[in-house]
Each structure stands twice: as C-alpha cells, then as structure tokens.
C-alpha cells in the first residue's frame, strides 16, 4: 500500500511538473506572437506613411522618377511578404530605398522646406524607432522561447507538444541598422 502511495505521489509530481512546463511554453509562445504583432503594427504604419511621402516628393522631384518608383516597389514587396525571412529581406530593401530617397531629397531645397514632407519624415523616423523597440521585444521573447525549447528537462515537454524555436528578426547589413537621418 505504501509503495502505491509513493508511486502515486511521484506520478502526481511529474504530471504537475509537466503541466507547469507546458504552461510556461504556452506563455512564451504567446509572448513571441505578441512581439511579432507589435512589429507588424509598426510596419503597417510605416507602409501607410510611404505613399504620402512619395506623393509629396513627386511634385518636387520630377527628375527622380526611378528613386520614387523604387520606394513604391520596395513598399509593395514589404506589404506582400508573408514569412519572417521574406519580411526581413523586404524591410531591409525598403529601408535602403528610403535612405536613398532621403539622400536625393537633400538636392531639393524646396522639398526639404515643405512642411508636409518634414512632418512625414518625422513620423517615419518615429516609426523606425518604434519598429526597433518592437524588434527588440520580439527577439527577447524569441530568445526566451528558444532557450526553454533547448534546455533540459524542458526540452522533453517541448518535443512532446511540438513547441518550436522562433527565428530572430535581424538586419543583415550593418548599415541598415541605422535609422534614416532626416536633416532640415
């Protein structure tokens, strides 16, 4: 009888341990999803600002049609991207085309002085900062999940319930880590 009680107690402890680990994985997974949704919200805001930026610049930059078209193309690729890898590549391309637009706009004093253009650029810089913070939060949560998925004995529960590692949202080119500089 004592042996059965001991076995039942051990089994109960193991079940409680597995439930606690499972619940921890659920929380980590949901935090990671939340982090990604915060990035997604800021990326949408960025994507929504770009057409206004291009329309404002069009009137001043008639000779820079290629630059404006590159920005629109990059924005569309970023909007259409579905996987994390595709989003990373598209957002990196979009960042570089925005930098080139800002660089070209330096040659147009009237454009630099335009109030609407300055306002959109300020909003873009603010959005870039928010994207950076959201990426950091997502990567922190992905790191917590990835560590738990690989750590013993948690990895036993992770494998049993198919909890998977998450990819980090990283910038590939060191120059792309810089926020676009806006100068007036």
N, C-alpha and C positions, 0 to 999 in steps of 0.2 A: 504494500500500500504506500509506504514512504517513497519507494522508487517511482511509482506512478505520479505522486505529487511533485517530486523533484523534476521528473520529465515534463510534466505539465507546466511547471513554473519556468523551466528553461525554454520550452516552446513558446510560452506567452511572452517572455522577454525577447526572444528572437522575432516574433511577429511584431511586437511594439517597436523594436529597433528598425525593422524593415519598413514599417508604416512611417516612422519618423523620417527616415532617409528618403522615402518616396515623396512625402510631403515637402521636404526640402528641395528635391528636384523639381517638383511642380512649381514651387515659388521661384526658383532660379530660372526656369524656363519662361514663366510669365514675366519676370523682371526683364529678361532679354527681349521678349516680344514688345514690352512696353518701351524699352530703349529704342528698338527699331522703329516703332510707330512715332516716337518723338523726332527721329531723324527724318522720317517720311513727311511729317507735317512741315518741317522746316524746308525740306527740299521742294515741296509743293509751293510753299511761299516764294522760294527763290525762283522757281519756274514761272510763277504768276507775275513776278516783277519784270522778268526779262523782256516780254513783248512791249511793255511800256517803255523800257529803256531803249529798245531798238527803234520804236516809233518816234521817240523824242530825238534820237540821234539822226534818224533818216533825213530830216529837214536840213540839218547842218552838214551831213557827211555824204553828199550825193556821189562823191568820187570813191567812197569806201564801201561800195556795194558788197564786195566779196567778204569783207570783215563782218558786215551785218548779217549776210546770209550764213556765214559760218556759225555765228552765235545762235541763230534760229535753228539751224540744223543740229547743233550740239544740244540745244534745249530739247528738241523733239526726241533725240536719242535718249536723253536722260529720262524724259517722261515715259518713253516706251520700254525702258529697261525693266526686266522682271526679277532676275536673280541678283543676289548680292554682288557677285563678280561683275555682272553686266552693269549694275548701278554704279559700282566703284569706277569702272572704266569710263562710263558715260559722264559721271560727275567730274572726274579728273579732266576729261576733254572739255567739258563745259567751263570749268574753272580757267583752263588755259585760253579758251576763246574769249572769255570775259576779260582776262588780263590784256589780251591783245586789243580788244575794243577800248578799254580804258587808256591804253597806251596811245592808240590812234586818236582818241578824243582829245589828247593833250595838244594836238596840232590845230584844234579848232577853238579859239578863244571865246567865240560867241556861245558855243556849245557848253564849254566849261562854266560860263557865266549864267547859263539858263537855270532858273530856279527849279523847274520840274526835273531837269536832269540831275541836279545836285541832290534833290530830295530822293530820287530813285537810287542814286549811288549810295547815299547814306543808309537807306533801307536795306540795300544789298549787303553792305558791309556789316550792318547789324545782324542780318540773317546769316551771313557767313559765320559770325561769332556764335550764334545760336546753334548752327549746324555743328560747329566744332565742339561745343559743350555736349550736344546730344550724342555725337560720335563717341566722345569720351565716356559718357554714361553707358552707352551700349557696349563698348569694348570692355568696360569694367565688369558689367553683368555677364557678358560672354566669357570673360576670363574666370569668373566665379563658377559658372556652369561647367566650363571645360575642366577646371581643376577638380571639381567634385566628380565629374564623369570618369576621370582617370585615377582618382585616389582610391586606395584600398581601405576599407572594405566597401565603400560606397559604390565602386565600380561594379560590384556584383548586382546590386539593385538596379543600377543604371543599365547594365546589359540585359537584365531580366525584363525590364519595362521599356527598353529601346529608347532611352534618353540619349541624344546625340550631341556631339560637340557643335559649337557655332563658329562660323568664320568671323574674323575681326573685320571691321570696316576700316581699311587702311588706305592711305595715299601712297601711290607707288613712287612718285617722283618727289625728291626733297624740295624742289622749287614750288611744287603745288601745295606744300604745307603752309605757305604764306598766304595771308589774307590779302586780297587785291587792295592796292594802295589807291586811295582817292585823294587827289590834290586839287585844290582850288586856286 
